[in-house]
Amino acid sequence: MRKTLAVWLSAIGLLCSAGTVAAHHGFAAEFDRSKTLKLTGTITKFEWTNPHAWLYIDVKNDDGIVTNWAFEMSSPNVLYRKGWTRTSLKPGDGVTIEAFRARDGSYNANAQAITMTSTGEKLLAPQDPQGGPK
């Protein structure tokens, strides 16, 4: 009886946790190394989430139209080991980002370098050009 109960509880636990598992993607499947861009804008949100942190900025074009861009970054663990915290970037901060654009043409990209516009401080150095993000 105890063995059967343990098996059922284990099965239920696995089924409940399956919804939180996210598939990881390869860099080349989502981003195009030949489509580089450099954008300057204002941070609207910084998400310190697994498996990747995300940075969102508003970018104003020459016509004054504002577009919100999303930038995938390394995992919080990798960023933390490089000295980052969840408060390293704050809404309202100005940044210039060098990135590889998403293959689907959306306003998504993979951040390669981030520079604070107010100080010129480079927070994220360019990553390995052959293997994608480190």
C-alpha positions as CSV (number, residue, x, y, z in Angstrom):
1,M,0.0,0.0,0.0
2,R,2.8,2.4,1.0
3,K,4.7,1.6,-2.2
4,T,1.6,2.3,-4.4
5,L,1.0,5.6,-2.6
6,A,4.6,6.7,-3.1
7,V,4.4,5.9,-6.8
8,W,1.2,7.9,-7.2
9,L,2.6,10.9,-5.3
10,S,5.8,10.8,-7.3
11,A,3.8,10.7,-10.6
12,I,1.5,13.5,-9.6
13,G,4.6,15.6,-8.5
14,L,6.2,15.0,-11.9
15,L,3.1,16.0,-13.8
16,C,2.7,19.2,-11.8
17,S,6.3,20.3,-12.3
18,A,6.3,19.5,-16.1
19,G,4.5,22.8,-16.8
20,T,7.3,24.9,-15.5
21,V,10.0,23.3,-17.7
22,A,11.1,25.5,-20.6
23,A,12.9,24.3,-23.7
24,H,16.3,25.9,-24.4
25,H,17.0,27.0,-27.9
26,G,20.2,27.2,-29.9
27,F,21.6,30.7,-30.7
28,A,21.5,30.2,-34.5
29,A,17.9,28.9,-34.4
30,E,16.7,32.3,-33.2
31,F,19.3,35.0,-34.0
32,D,21.1,35.9,-37.2
33,R,24.8,36.6,-36.9
34,S,24.8,38.5,-40.2
35,K,22.1,41.0,-38.9
36,T,24.0,43.2,-36.4
37,L,22.5,46.3,-35.0
38,K,23.4,49.1,-32.6
39,L,20.5,50.9,-30.9
40,T,20.4,53.6,-28.3
41,G,17.4,54.0,-26.0
42,T,15.9,54.1,-22.6
43,I,15.4,51.0,-20.4
44,T,11.8,50.2,-19.7
45,K,12.3,46.8,-17.9
46,F,15.1,44.4,-16.9
47,E,14.0,40.8,-16.1
48,W,16.4,38.8,-14.0
49,T,14.9,35.4,-15.1
50,N,16.0,31.9,-16.1
51,P,17.1,30.6,-18.5
52,H,18.0,34.1,-19.8
53,A,17.8,37.6,-18.5
54,W,15.9,40.1,-20.7
55,L,16.4,43.8,-21.2
56,Y,13.7,46.0,-22.8
57,I,14.4,49.5,-24.2
58,D,12.4,52.2,-26.0
59,V,14.1,53.3,-29.2
60,K,13.0,56.5,-31.0
61,N,13.6,56.6,-34.7
62,D,14.2,59.7,-36.8
63,D,10.4,60.2,-37.3
64,G,9.9,60.2,-33.5
65,I,8.2,56.8,-33.5
66,V,9.1,54.8,-30.4
67,T,9.6,51.0,-30.6
68,N,10.1,48.7,-27.7
69,W,13.0,46.3,-28.3
70,A,13.6,43.1,-26.3
71,F,17.2,41.8,-25.8
72,E,18.0,38.3,-24.6
73,M,21.1,38.2,-22.4
74,S,23.0,35.5,-20.6
75,S,21.6,33.6,-17.6
76,P,21.4,35.4,-14.3
77,N,24.0,33.0,-13.0
78,V,26.5,34.0,-15.7
79,L,25.7,37.7,-15.2
80,Y,26.1,37.4,-11.5
81,R,29.5,35.8,-11.9
82,K,30.5,38.8,-14.0
83,G,29.5,41.2,-11.2
84,W,25.9,42.0,-12.2
85,T,22.9,42.1,-9.9
86,R,19.2,42.4,-10.6
87,T,19.5,46.1,-10.1
88,S,22.5,46.7,-12.4
89,L,20.1,48.2,-15.0
90,K,17.2,50.3,-14.0
91,P,14.2,51.7,-15.9
92,G,15.0,55.2,-17.2
93,D,18.8,54.5,-17.7
94,G,20.0,55.2,-21.2
95,V,22.0,52.5,-23.0
96,T,23.5,51.7,-26.3
97,I,23.3,48.0,-27.2
98,E,25.1,46.1,-29.9
99,A,23.2,42.9,-30.8
100,F,22.3,40.2,-33.3
101,R,18.8,40.6,-34.6
102,A,16.1,37.9,-34.4
103,R,15.7,35.8,-37.6
104,D,12.0,36.4,-37.7
105,G,12.5,40.2,-38.1
106,S,10.7,41.0,-34.8
107,Y,12.0,43.6,-32.4
108,N,14.0,41.0,-30.5
109,A,17.8,40.6,-30.5
110,N,20.6,39.0,-28.6
111,A,22.7,41.6,-26.7
112,Q,26.4,41.4,-27.3
113,A,27.5,44.7,-25.7
114,I,25.8,47.2,-23.5
115,T,27.2,50.7,-22.8
116,M,25.7,53.2,-20.4
117,T,25.1,56.4,-22.3
118,S,25.5,58.7,-19.3
119,T,29.0,57.4,-18.3
120,G,30.3,55.4,-21.3
121,E,30.7,52.4,-18.9
122,K,30.6,49.1,-20.9
123,L,28.6,46.7,-18.8
124,L,28.6,43.8,-21.2
125,A,31.6,43.2,-23.4
126,P,31.2,41.7,-26.8
127,Q,30.8,37.9,-26.6
128,D,32.4,35.1,-28.7
129,P,31.6,35.9,-32.3
130,Q,31.8,32.2,-33.3
131,G,29.8,30.4,-30.6
132,G,27.2,33.0,-29.7
133,P,26.7,34.0,-26.1
134,K,29.0,32.6,-23.4
